[in-house]
């Protein structure tokens, strides 16, 4: 089985592709991927660029956070 990944930009494109593939007798599945929000994307970038706080253990982390 071959898998082709197509990311429709909006609902109308998704519906069009669904109808087109159905007319061609091609079985299709649409899988919704969650998109991270801005804060999560920023955190991922910070980790990739080795930014952030390094601590020895959880106790040190909690004291740095003031917990």
Secondary structure, 3 states (H helix, E strand, C coil): CCCCCCCCCCHHHHHHHHHHHHHCCCCCCCCCCCCCCHHHHHHHHHHHCCCCCCCCCHHHHHHHHCC
